[in-house]
C-alpha cells in the first residue's frame, strides 16, 4: 500500500473577489495550503478557510508568497534574504493566529508561486525560508519541490520536509516546473494528469516536457485550486488512487 498526501492551494479569494471552489475541493484532499494575505486572501477569508479545513479534518498549511496582490505572487521579486525570512515569519504568524483561535494546528508551510519557484533553484533563498520556519517552530514541515534546493536547505536547517509533485504542471528536464508562459506548461486533460500522478507515486519518475524521464519523490501531490479542472482532478485522483492501492493521508502520516 502506497501513502501520499493530496494538497490544494485554498483561501485565495480576496474581499469581493471569489477564486477557486474551496467548499467543493476541500472534501477530497488531505492538506490545504492557505494563502496568508500577501499574494491573495484577507483576514476574513483566512478565518473562514481555517474553519472549513477543520470541519473536514483537513491538515492545514501556510501558503506564504511575495507581497504582490496584483500579480498573484507569480512575478519574480528582488528581495533580501532577511526580507525573505521576515516575509515567512509574518505570514506564518498571521495564519497561526487563526489556527490557534480555532483550536487547530498549523502543520506545514508551502511557499507560493514565484517565491516557490525561485527558492527551488536558489539555495540561499531556500535557506532563508527554512530558517524563518525553524525560528518560528522547527516542528512545522516544509513542503517543497521534489529534488530542489528547498529540500537541501530543509535538511541543512534541521526542519522536517516533504517532497511535492504536481498533477497539473509540466516539468523541465532539471526537475523544475515549466514556466506558465510556455505552451504545454499547464496540464488540463484529466486522463493525462491522473496517469502521471499514479506513475510518480509508484515509479518515482515523470516524463519531462522534452520526453525524458526524470526522478521525483512524491510525498505530496498538488492540484492548484485556481485551475479550471481543480475539482475534477481531485475527485478523479482520489477515485483512481483507491483502485491503485494508493492511500491518501495527511503529511504527518506520510513522512
Secondary structure, 3 states (H helix, E strand, C coil): CEEEEEEEEECCCECCECCCCHHHHCCCCCEEEEECCCCCCCHHHHHHHHHHHHHCCCEEEEECCCCCCCCCCCCCCCCCHHHHHHHHHHHHHHHHHHHHHCCCCEEEECCCHHHHHHHHHCHHHHHHHHHHHHHHHCCCEEEEECCCHHHHHHHHHCCCEEEEEECCECECCCCCECCCCCCCCECCCHHHHHHHHHHHHHHCEEECCCCCEEECCCCEEEECCCCCCHHHHHHHHHHHHHHHCEEECCHHHCC
